[in-house]
Amino acid sequence: MFKRVLLAADGSDHSVRSAEKAIELVELNSGRIDVVYAVDGATSKADILAHSSKYEVARKRKEMLAPIIQLIEEKQIDHEVHIIHGEPGPAIVKFANDGDYDCVVVGSRGLNKFQTFVLGSVSHKIAKRVDKPVLIVK
């Protein structure tokens, strides 16, 4: 059923749990996982100021996603990592809607109702705007 899954990840514990669920979805069908990490403007500026070169920035981003990639590789699942630029919610929604995915998996940060109302959440934006099934992992 799920041959191609998009996993929205940021290296957090929530995204590691999401990776575990994405793996479960594709394992039975020898599917593929595309991991997407969205870098917003503030994060991009901070990365550049903290590191000496663009190669160091790229290495740090890959290092941050390493636990997720390790889980996927341990199960020998076909995968690809995409680092995109833009505000995470809209950027991931566009990437998901432009791609051919059976499901999008994203972690929930666990914001309370007030925080979600004021700040919104990436998982909420994805669930509302992606035109494919979305699995939010708590």
C-alpha positions as CSV (number, residue, x, y, z in Angstrom):
1,M,0.0,0.0,0.0
2,F,2.7,2.5,0.9
3,K,5.5,2.3,-1.6
4,R,6.7,5.9,-1.4
5,V,6.7,7.9,1.9
6,L,7.9,11.4,2.6
7,L,9.3,11.8,6.0
8,A,9.6,15.4,7.3
9,A,12.5,15.4,9.7
10,D,14.6,17.9,11.7
11,G,16.8,15.6,13.8
12,S,14.7,15.9,16.9
13,D,13.5,12.9,19.0
14,H,10.0,13.5,17.5
15,S,11.4,13.0,14.0
16,V,13.3,9.8,15.0
17,R,10.0,8.3,16.3
18,S,8.4,9.4,13.0
19,A,11.2,7.7,11.1
20,E,10.4,4.4,12.9
21,K,6.8,4.7,11.8
22,A,7.7,5.6,8.2
23,I,10.0,2.5,8.2
24,E,7.0,0.3,9.3
25,L,4.9,1.7,6.5
26,V,7.3,0.9,3.7
27,E,9.0,-2.3,5.0
28,L,6.3,-4.7,3.9
29,N,6.1,-3.3,0.3
30,S,9.9,-2.8,-0.3
31,G,9.1,0.9,-0.5
32,R,11.2,4.1,-0.4
33,I,11.5,6.9,2.0
34,D,12.3,10.5,1.0
35,V,13.6,12.5,4.0
36,V,13.0,16.2,3.8
37,Y,14.5,18.8,6.0
38,A,13.4,22.4,5.6
39,V,15.8,25.2,6.5
40,D,14.2,28.6,7.2
41,G,16.0,31.9,6.8
42,A,16.9,32.3,10.5
43,T,18.3,28.8,10.7
44,S,20.3,29.3,7.5
45,K,21.8,32.6,8.8
46,A,22.7,31.0,12.2
47,D,24.3,28.1,10.4
48,I,26.5,30.3,8.3
49,L,27.5,32.5,11.2
50,A,28.4,29.4,13.3
51,H,30.4,27.5,10.7
52,S,33.3,28.5,8.6
53,S,32.2,27.2,5.2
54,K,29.1,26.0,3.3
55,Y,30.7,22.5,3.3
56,E,30.8,22.6,7.1
57,V,27.1,23.7,7.2
58,A,26.1,20.8,4.9
59,R,28.1,18.4,7.1
60,K,26.4,19.6,10.3
61,R,22.9,19.3,8.7
62,K,23.7,15.7,7.6
63,E,25.1,14.9,11.0
64,M,21.8,16.2,12.6
65,L,19.8,13.8,10.4
66,A,22.3,10.9,11.0
67,P,20.2,9.0,13.6
68,I,17.3,8.9,11.2
69,I,19.4,7.9,8.2
70,Q,21.0,5.2,10.3
71,L,17.6,3.7,11.2
72,I,16.6,3.6,7.5
73,E,19.9,2.1,6.4
74,E,19.8,-0.6,9.1
75,K,16.6,-1.8,7.5
76,Q,18.1,-1.5,4.0
77,I,15.4,0.7,2.8
78,D,15.9,2.8,-0.4
79,H,16.0,6.5,0.6
80,E,17.1,9.9,-0.4
81,V,17.6,13.1,1.7
82,H,16.4,16.4,0.5
83,I,17.4,19.7,2.2
84,I,15.1,22.4,1.1
85,H,14.9,26.1,1.9
86,G,12.0,28.1,3.2
87,E,9.6,28.3,6.1
88,P,9.2,24.6,7.1
89,G,5.4,24.4,6.9
90,P,4.8,25.8,3.5
91,A,8.1,24.5,2.0
92,I,7.3,20.9,3.1
93,V,3.7,21.2,1.9
94,K,4.9,22.4,-1.6
95,F,7.5,19.6,-1.7
96,A,4.9,17.0,-0.7
97,N,2.3,18.2,-3.1
98,D,4.8,18.4,-6.0
99,G,6.0,14.8,-5.4
100,D,4.4,11.4,-6.0
101,Y,4.0,10.2,-2.4
102,D,1.6,7.7,-0.9
103,C,1.8,9.2,2.6
104,V,3.6,12.0,4.5
105,V,4.9,11.2,8.0
106,V,5.7,14.0,10.4
107,G,6.4,14.3,14.1
108,S,4.4,16.4,16.5
109,R,6.2,18.7,18.9
110,G,3.5,18.5,21.4
111,L,2.5,22.2,21.6
112,N,-0.4,22.9,23.9
113,K,-3.6,24.4,22.5
114,F,-2.6,28.0,23.2
115,Q,0.9,27.6,21.6
116,T,-0.6,25.9,18.6
117,F,-3.2,28.8,18.3
118,V,-0.6,31.5,18.5
119,L,2.4,29.9,16.8
120,G,0.8,27.3,14.6
121,S,2.7,24.1,14.1
122,V,4.5,22.5,11.2
123,S,2.6,19.2,11.6
124,H,-0.8,21.1,11.7
125,K,0.1,23.0,8.5
126,I,1.2,19.9,6.7
127,A,-2.0,18.0,7.8
128,K,-4.2,20.8,6.6
129,R,-2.6,21.6,3.3
130,V,-1.0,18.4,1.9
131,D,-3.2,16.6,-0.6
132,K,-2.1,13.1,0.4
133,P,-2.6,11.1,3.6
134,V,-0.6,12.5,6.5
135,L,0.5,10.5,9.6
136,I,1.4,12.7,12.6
137,V,3.4,10.8,15.2
138,K,3.2,12.0,18.8
